[in-house]
Amino acid sequence: MSTAKQVEELADRLSACADSIHARVMQDIRRHAGGEVPESEQAAARALLDAEIELRQRANRLYADAAACIVSALGQPQQKLVQLTADAAARITQITRIGDGITLVARLLGLAAAAATGQVAPILVALERLKAQLDVVSAHAAPTAPAA
């Protein structure tokens, strides 16, 4: 994130993640075909929609503050950062456990907040946490082996 354009690219990816969150929540709601949605699913949907709004707000702040958010000492290739957020947006549609989804969204919010600080250490921690959560989501989405 050594240029304003790269900070804007991260903001674009965070916005794409927010789009994926919204699409996933709407898909889950439509799955009930106009019927009653259980209270636990309603609570989870509200939490995810709140997180979507916060993620969009943080992305918008990155757009506004792009020049001030440049982190030249990050040591991480921009493509790795962009790929992680792209993976997150894609994995949101594959989540099978609601807790995984909520934690993934929290990790994205953490990355957005860390990026806004412009400080290397919080960004690196946020990237590692995001990668770890993506690994958890992948493990839970993987098909289970048939019993012998």
C-alpha positions in Angstrom: 0.0 0.0 0.0 2.7 2.4 -1.0 0.5 4.6 -3.3 -2.9 6.2 -3.0 -4.0 4.0 -5.9 -3.2 0.9 -3.9 -5.1 2.1 -0.9 -8.0 2.8 -3.2 -7.7 -0.7 -4.6 -8.0 -2.1 -1.0 -11.1 0.1 -0.5 -12.5 -1.4 -3.7 -11.9 -4.9 -2.5 -13.5 -4.1 0.9 -16.5 -2.7 -0.9 -16.7 -5.9 -2.9 -16.7 -7.9 0.4 -19.5 -5.8 1.6 -21.4 -6.5 -1.6 -20.9 -10.3 -1.0 -22.1 -10.0 2.6 -25.3 -8.2 1.4 -25.9 -10.8 -1.3 -25.4 -13.7 1.1 -27.8 -12.3 3.7 -30.4 -11.7 1.0 -29.9 -15.2 -0.4 -30.4 -16.6 3.1 -33.6 -14.6 3.6 -35.0 -15.6 0.2 -34.4 -19.2 1.1 -37.4 -19.0 3.4 -39.7 -18.1 0.4 -41.7 -15.5 2.3 -42.1 -17.8 5.3 -41.1 -17.0 8.9 -37.3 -16.6 9.4 -36.2 -18.1 12.8 -35.2 -15.5 15.4 -31.6 -16.8 15.5 -31.2 -16.3 11.7 -32.8 -12.9 12.0 -30.3 -11.9 14.6 -27.4 -13.2 12.6 -28.7 -11.4 9.5 -29.0 -8.1 11.4 -25.4 -8.5 12.7 -24.1 -9.2 9.3 -26.0 -6.2 7.8 -24.6 -4.0 10.5 -21.1 -5.2 9.7 -21.7 -4.6 6.0 -22.6 -1.0 6.7 -19.5 -0.6 8.9 -17.3 -2.2 6.3 -18.6 0.2 3.6 -18.0 3.2 5.9 -14.5 2.1 6.5 -13.9 1.6 2.8 -15.3 5.0 2.1 -12.9 6.5 4.7 -10.0 4.8 3.0 -11.1 6.4 -0.3 -11.3 9.8 1.3 -8.0 9.4 3.1 -6.1 7.4 0.4 -3.1 9.8 0.3 -2.7 9.8 4.1 -3.0 6.0 4.4 0.0 5.1 2.3 2.2 2.5 4.1 5.4 2.1 2.2 7.1 -0.1 4.8 4.5 -2.8 4.7 6.7 -5.3 3.0 3.7 -7.2 1.7 3.0 -7.2 -2.0 -0.2 -5.4 -2.9 -1.4 -8.3 -4.9 -1.3 -10.5 -1.8 -3.5 -8.1 0.1 -5.9 -7.7 -2.8 -6.0 -11.5 -3.2 -6.9 -12.1 0.4 -9.8 -9.7 0.2 -11.0 -11.2 -3.1 -10.8 -14.6 -1.4 -12.9 -13.3 1.5 -15.6 -12.0 -0.9 -15.7 -15.3 -2.7 -15.8 -17.4 0.5 -18.7 -15.4 2.0 -20.9 -17.2 -0.5 -19.6 -20.6 0.6 -19.9 -20.3 4.4 -21.6 -23.1 6.1 -21.3 -22.0 9.7 -22.7 -18.7 10.8 -19.9 -18.2 13.3 -17.3 -18.5 10.5 -19.1 -15.8 8.6 -19.3 -13.4 11.5 -15.7 -13.9 12.3 -14.7 -13.4 8.7 -16.6 -10.1 8.6 -14.9 -9.1 11.9 -11.5 -9.9 10.3 -12.3 -7.7 7.3 -13.4 -4.9 9.6 -10.1 -5.3 11.4 -8.2 -5.0 8.2 -10.1 -1.9 7.2 -9.4 -0.3 10.6 -5.8 -1.3 10.5 -5.3 0.1 7.0 -6.8 3.4 8.1 -4.1 3.8 10.7 -1.4 3.6 8.1 0.8 1.7 10.5 2.6 -1.5 9.5 2.2 -3.7 12.6 -1.6 -3.5 12.9 -2.0 -4.2 9.2 0.3 -7.2 9.3 -1.7 -8.6 12.3 -5.0 -8.0 10.5 -3.7 -9.7 7.4 -2.6 -12.8 9.3 -5.9 -13.0 11.2 -7.8 -12.7 7.9 -5.8 -15.4 6.3 -6.3 -17.7 9.3 -10.0 -17.2 9.2 -10.1 -17.9 5.5 -8.3 -21.2 6.3 -11.0 -22.0 8.9 -13.8 -21.2 6.4 -12.1 -23.4 3.8 -11.7 -26.3 6.2 -15.4 -26.1 7.2 -16.5 -25.9 3.6 -14.4 -28.9 2.5 -16.4 -32.0 1.9 -16.1 -34.6 4.6 -14.5 -38.0 3.7 -16.9 -40.9 3.5 -16.9 -43.2 6.5 -15.1 -46.5 6.1 
